[in-house]
Amino acid sequence: MTSGTGDDILWIGTYTPDGGGRAEGIGAVRAHQDGRLEWLGTATKAQSPSFLAVHPTLPVVYAAAEQRRKVQAYRRTGESGLEPFGEPQQAGDATCHVAVDPGARFLAATCWGDGQVLLYELDADGGMTGRFPAAPSVDPHAGLAPGEPRQSRAHASLMLQDGRIMTTDLGHDTLRIWNYEPGAGLVADHEVVLPYGSGPRHMVEHPNGNVFVLSEYSVEVFVVRPEAGTYELVFRGPATAGGSQDGDSAAEICLGPHHGFAYAGVRGSNIISVLEVAADGTELIPVKDFNSGGNWPRHHLVRGNWLHVAHERSDNIATFALDPATGLPGPVLHNLRTPSPTALIPAT
């Protein structure tokens, strides 16, 4: 085992018993140059820290305590330890995702249970100060189809290159774009409505400014493109080469090392789909589906030519080597046993 420098640490979001999981808190692993992951232990005990975000310049980690309606900051101690930093901040029902502004101005949290999008301003030490519920641009409980009211379910936020923030709403099939106003929080800019019942979940921004969106319910991919400051839907297609099965739900999407391929995870069928980024980043074309290496691929991460896939229900992270030319993975290179992993976040 190499000693490491601390720059190769990954924080592992998890479910603990209060969320039906088996972990004790935020996990820590070391990524070796040959792709293997080494379990370093529980960095800090926490209650269902299901998603994490890292401060862009300071050794501070933020966790969504999903079952507790809280967001908590942690400060790094040593190479792979964390300790609570400040008091937990009140959030919404089923707070499932957190993201940090690249300029370290604020933290955004999205709440699957009640549709809230929350903003916490950050001080110079990375501590959370003011809390600002975003004024929704639509009634979060409004019916979007006659006779069928649907609950807003905010799921993830993406910090855009132009400084705005995009959030997904699974319940309303909507992408919302916000502006940040200091001292006020998030102010609605505009929306992009996706097809009924698609359920947009996670997103990734291509270097050209287009955003790739993965839908949990319909297991599709969408491309939205900024035109004169307003995003428009320019592509819709299947997220997998073989089609989705009953009981499938899509989870995470990320880009490959050279942005020529995207990787979409599908729970149920337990696959990762390789998609070619085509037509100057305006299309996503499925190339091949492959077994994810476990049960319920909740989240995955590409680092260099390695793909790490976290499996919530089989308690493992599977690692694959990616072919730089084809984007395709080889067989499982390494399998790390770790309890109920839900997110893989680099420490730096």
Secondary structure per residue as TSV (DSSP state, phi and psi in degrees):
chain	resnum	aa	ss	phi	psi
A	1	M	-	360.0	134.2
A	2	T	-	-81.9	156.9
A	3	S	-	-76.0	-30.8
A	4	G	-	77.9	165.1
A	5	T	-	-118.9	-4.8
A	6	G	S	99.3	-21.8
A	7	D	T	-78.2	-10.9
A	8	D	T	-105.8	19.2
A	9	I	E	-86.1	138.5
A	10	L	E	-115.5	135.3
A	11	W	E	-90.5	141.2
A	12	I	E	-114.7	114.2
A	13	G	E	-72.9	150.0
A	14	T	E	-148.3	168.4
A	15	Y	-	-105.5	133.1
A	16	T	-	-100.4	178.9
A	17	P	G	-54.3	-30.0
A	18	D	G	-66.8	-19.0
A	19	G	G	-110.4	16.0
A	20	G	T	84.2	9.7
A	21	G	-	-101.9	-171.5
A	22	R	-	-125.3	5.1
A	23	A	-	-84.3	171.9
A	24	E	-	-107.3	-14.8
A	25	G	E	165.5	-150.8
A	26	I	E	-74.2	126.9
A	27	G	E	-91.3	163.8
A	28	A	E	-134.0	132.7
A	29	V	E	-132.8	156.8
A	30	R	E	-107.8	132.0
A	31	A	E	-94.0	119.4
A	32	H	-	-88.7	162.4
A	33	Q	T	-65.1	-23.2
A	34	D	T	-89.0	9.8
A	35	G	S	94.5	-16.3
A	36	R	-	-68.0	146.6
A	37	L	E	-108.2	136.3
A	38	E	E	-114.8	122.3
A	39	W	E	-70.9	124.4
A	40	L	E	-104.4	-11.4
A	41	G	E	117.1	-176.0
A	42	T	E	-80.8	118.9
A	43	A	E	-69.1	-36.2
A	44	T	E	-162.4	144.7
A	45	K	E	-74.1	138.0
A	46	A	-	-159.5	158.8
A	47	Q	S	-97.5	110.4
A	48	S	-	42.1	62.0
A	49	P	E	-77.8	77.0
A	50	S	E	-74.4	-23.5
A	51	F	E	-142.0	148.1
A	52	L	E	-130.1	157.3
A	53	A	E	-143.6	150.2
A	54	V	E	-115.9	135.9
A	55	H	-	-59.5	140.1
A	56	P	S	-67.2	-23.6
A	57	T	S	-131.1	-15.9
A	58	L	S	-112.9	155.3
A	59	P	S	-78.9	60.8
A	60	V	E	-125.1	136.2
A	61	V	E	-121.3	140.5
A	62	Y	E	-115.6	138.3
A	63	A	E	-128.2	139.9
A	64	A	E	-88.3	112.5
A	65	A	E	-84.7	86.5
A	66	E	G	-58.5	-43.7
A	67	Q	G	-80.3	-13.0
A	68	R	G	-106.9	1.0
A	69	R	T	57.5	43.6
A	70	K	E	-137.1	159.5
A	71	V	E	-125.1	131.5
A	72	Q	E	-125.9	137.7
A	73	A	E	-95.8	147.9
A	74	Y	E	-132.2	146.1
A	75	R	E	-109.4	137.9
A	76	R	E	-70.9	138.1
A	77	T	E	-127.0	118.0
A	78	G	T	67.7	-156.2
A	79	E	T	-75.4	-41.8
A	80	S	T	-137.9	26.7
A	81	G	E	-111.3	158.0
A	82	L	E	-136.4	150.1
A	83	E	E	-137.3	148.3
A	84	P	E	-56.3	140.3
A	85	F	-	-127.3	105.0
A	86	G	S	80.5	178.4
A	87	E	-	-84.5	148.7
A	88	P	-	-62.8	144.4
A	89	Q	E	-103.3	140.4
A	90	Q	E	-65.2	137.4
A	91	A	-	-129.1	-154.1
A	92	G	-	-109.4	-171.6
A	93	D	T	-72.8	127.2
A	94	A	T	55.5	57.4
A	95	T	E	-67.1	112.5
A	96	C	E	-116.3	-4.6
A	97	H	E	-154.5	142.4
A	98	V	E	-134.0	149.3
A	99	A	E	-148.7	145.7
A	100	V	E	-109.8	136.5
A	101	D	-	-60.8	132.4
A	102	P	T	-57.7	-25.8
A	103	G	T	-87.1	6.1
A	104	A	S	62.3	27.0
A	105	R	S	-84.0	-31.5
A	106	F	E	-160.4	165.8
A	107	L	E	-116.6	137.4
A	108	A	E	-110.7	140.2
A	109	A	E	-129.1	138.0
A	110	T	E	-118.1	145.3
A	111	C	E	-123.2	111.4
A	112	W	T	-66.6	-33.3
A	113	G	T	-72.0	-39.3
A	114	D	T	-126.1	2.9
A	115	G	-	81.7	4.2
A	116	Q	-	-70.9	144.2
A	117	V	E	-117.4	121.0
A	118	L	E	-117.5	147.0
A	119	L	E	-125.7	135.1
A	120	Y	E	-121.5	117.5
A	121	E	E	-71.4	148.7
A	122	L	E	-111.5	142.8
A	123	D	-	-91.8	-176.1
A	124	A	T	-65.2	-20.8
A	125	D	T	-94.5	0.7
A	126	G	S	89.2	4.6
A	127	G	-	-77.5	149.6
A	128	M	E	-84.0	131.1
A	129	T	E	-115.3	-104.3
A	130	G	E	-67.1	141.3
A	131	R	E	-112.3	128.1
A	132	F	E	-129.7	107.0
A	133	P	E	-66.7	132.4
A	134	A	-	-73.0	136.3
A	135	A	-	-72.8	114.1
A	136	P	-	-64.7	145.5
A	137	S	S	-82.6	-10.6
A	138	V	S	-136.5	162.1
A	139	D	-	-62.4	120.2
A	140	P	T	-66.0	-12.5
A	141	H	T	-112.0	11.7
A	142	A	-	-71.3	151.2
A	143	G	E	-84.4	127.5
A	144	L	E	-96.7	-5.3
A	145	A	E	-138.7	147.6
A	146	P	T	-55.6	127.0
A	147	G	T	74.1	8.1
A	148	E	E	-135.7	78.4
A	149	P	E	-65.9	142.2
A	150	R	-	-130.5	141.2
A	151	Q	-	-76.2	131.9
A	152	S	-	-64.4	136.4
A	153	R	-	-136.5	85.6
A	154	A	E	-66.1	133.2
A	155	H	E	-121.3	-36.6
A	156	A	E	-152.6	158.5
A	157	S	E	-128.7	147.1
A	158	L	E	-129.1	126.6
A	159	M	E	-82.3	113.5
A	160	L	-	-81.9	157.6
A	161	Q	T	-60.9	-29.4
A	162	D	T	-87.5	6.5
A	163	G	S	96.0	-10.2
A	164	R	-	-83.5	176.1
A	165	I	E	-126.1	134.6
A	166	M	E	-114.4	135.6
A	167	T	E	-126.1	151.8
A	168	T	E	-100.1	147.5
A	169	D	E	-127.5	101.5
A	170	L	T	-59.8	-39.7
A	171	G	T	-72.4	-34.1
A	172	H	T	-106.2	7.1
A	173	D	T	52.7	44.5
A	174	T	E	-133.5	141.4
A	175	L	E	-100.3	130.9
A	176	R	E	-115.5	135.7
A	177	I	E	-112.5	132.4
A	178	W	E	-125.6	156.7
A	179	N	E	-111.1	146.2
A	180	Y	E	-94.8	128.1
A	181	E	E	-119.2	115.0
A	182	P	T	-53.0	133.6
A	183	G	T	81.1	-6.9
A	184	A	T	-122.5	-29.6
A	185	G	E	100.8	-141.5
A	186	L	E	-94.6	133.0
A	187	V	E	-119.9	128.8
A	188	A	E	-61.2	135.1
A	189	D	E	-102.5	-66.3
A	190	H	E	-159.9	179.4
A	191	E	E	-132.5	157.1
A	192	V	E	-125.5	119.4
A	193	V	E	-92.7	125.3
A	194	L	-	-95.9	170.2
A	195	P	-	-56.2	145.8
A	196	Y	T	-57.2	130.7
A	197	G	T	82.5	5.9
A	198	S	-	-75.1	-42.8
A	199	G	-	73.3	64.7
A	200	P	E	-59.9	131.4
A	201	R	E	-115.8	-69.1
A	202	H	E	-121.7	161.4
A	203	M	E	-140.7	160.1
A	204	V	E	-146.7	142.5
A	205	E	E	-98.4	128.1
A	206	H	-	-76.2	152.9
A	207	P	T	-55.7	-24.1
A	208	N	T	-79.0	-0.5
A	209	G	S	98.3	-13.8
A	210	N	-	-70.5	149.4
A	211	V	E	-114.2	129.3
A	212	F	E	-97.4	128.5
A	213	V	E	-119.7	133.6
A	214	L	E	-106.9	129.6
A	215	S	E	-99.7	128.8
A	216	E	T	-69.6	-44.7
A	217	Y	T	-78.3	-48.0
A	218	S	T	-89.2	-8.0
A	219	V	-	52.6	58.9
A	220	E	E	-128.1	168.9
A	221	V	E	-120.5	145.4
A	222	F	E	-130.4	149.6
A	223	V	E	-119.9	125.9
A	224	V	E	-115.7	139.5
A	225	R	E	-122.6	136.2
A	226	P	E	-77.8	125.6
A	227	E	E	-127.0	110.9
A	228	A	T	53.4	39.7
A	229	G	T	89.0	-6.4
A	230	T	E	-118.6	131.3
A	231	Y	E	-79.7	140.4
A	232	E	E	-131.6	147.0
A	233	L	E	-76.2	123.3
A	234	V	E	-120.3	-8.7
A	235	F	E	-156.4	141.5
A	236	R	E	-139.3	131.6
A	237	G	E	-160.3	171.5
A	238	P	E	-68.3	147.5
A	239	A	S	-85.1	-12.1
A	240	T	S	-129.8	159.6
A	241	A	S	-77.3	-32.1
A	242	G	S	-100.4	3.0
A	243	G	-	84.9	161.0
A	244	S	-	-93.5	156.5
A	245	Q	-	-111.0	162.9
A	246	D	T	-56.9	133.8
A	247	G	T	90.2	-4.1
A	248	D	-	-75.7	147.3
A	249	S	E	-146.2	127.8
A	250	A	E	-75.8	153.9
A	251	A	E	-125.0	-78.2
A	252	E	E	-119.1	150.2
A	253	I	E	-131.8	137.7
A	254	C	E	-146.9	166.8
A	255	L	E	-95.8	153.2
A	256	G	-	-76.7	177.1
A	257	P	T	-63.1	-27.3
A	258	H	T	-115.4	13.3
A	259	H	S	67.0	12.7
A	260	G	S	-88.5	-13.4
A	261	F	E	-136.6	151.9
A	262	A	E	-120.7	157.0
A	263	Y	E	-128.0	124.2
A	264	A	E	-117.7	132.8
A	265	G	E	-99.5	139.6
A	266	V	E	-129.3	118.5
A	267	R	E	-82.4	151.4
A	268	G	T	101.7	-72.9
A	269	S	T	-71.4	-18.9
A	270	N	T	56.4	60.6
A	271	I	E	-130.9	158.8
A	272	I	E	-113.8	128.7
A	273	S	E	-100.7	132.4
A	274	V	E	-93.2	125.8
A	275	L	E	-121.6	133.7
A	276	E	E	-79.6	133.2
A	277	V	E	-84.4	109.2
A	278	A	E	-118.5	172.0
A	279	A	G	51.6	51.6
A	280	D	G	57.0	36.9
A	281	G	G	81.2	18.7
A	282	T	T	-108.4	-1.8
A	283	E	E	-136.8	150.5
A	284	L	E	-125.5	114.9
A	285	I	E	-112.1	117.7
A	286	P	E	-59.3	133.8
A	287	V	E	-105.2	-49.5
A	288	K	E	-164.2	145.4
A	289	D	E	-102.7	143.7
A	290	F	E	-140.1	153.8
A	291	N	E	-60.3	131.4
A	292	S	-	-75.4	-14.1
A	293	G	S	94.6	15.5
A	294	G	S	178.9	-166.2
A	295	N	S	-110.5	123.0
A	296	W	-	72.0	71.6
A	297	P	E	-68.8	94.1
A	298	R	E	-76.2	-34.5
A	299	H	E	-156.5	152.6
A	300	H	E	-147.4	162.6
A	301	L	E	-144.1	133.0
A	302	V	E	-102.3	125.3
A	303	R	E	-130.5	114.9
A	304	G	T	62.9	-129.5
A	305	N	T	-100.6	19.7
A	306	W	E	-109.4	138.5
A	307	L	E	-113.9	121.7
A	308	H	E	-110.5	128.7
A	309	V	E	-120.5	120.8
A	310	A	E	-92.5	125.0
A	311	H	E	-110.8	110.9
A	312	E	T	-63.8	-40.0
A	313	R	T	-93.6	-22.0
A	314	S	T	-102.6	6.0
A	315	D	T	57.1	51.1
A	316	N	E	-154.6	158.3
A	317	I	E	-119.3	118.5
A	318	A	E	-97.0	137.4
A	319	T	E	-116.2	134.2
A	320	F	E	-124.7	148.5
A	321	A	E	-91.8	133.8
A	322	L	E	-99.9	136.0
A	323	D	-	-76.3	118.6
A	324	P	T	-60.6	-28.4
A	325	A	T	-81.4	-44.7
A	326	T	T	-98.6	-17.3
A	327	G	-	77.9	-3.2
A	328	L	-	-85.7	148.1
A	329	P	E	-87.4	156.8
A	330	G	E	-86.7	-164.3
A	331	P	E	-67.8	168.3
A	332	V	E	-56.4	121.6
A	333	L	E	-84.7	-39.2
A	334	H	E	-153.2	147.0
A	335	N	E	-130.5	118.6
A	336	L	E	-105.7	126.9
A	337	R	E	-81.3	123.7
A	338	T	-	-155.5	139.4
A	339	P	S	-75.5	129.6
A	340	S	S	44.1	53.8
A	341	P	E	-74.4	137.4
A	342	T	E	-125.9	-12.9
A	343	A	E	-158.4	143.7
A	344	L	E	-121.4	111.9
A	345	I	E	-128.2	118.8
A	346	P	E	-60.7	140.8
A	347	A	-	-69.1	-25.7
A	348	T	-	-138.5	360.0
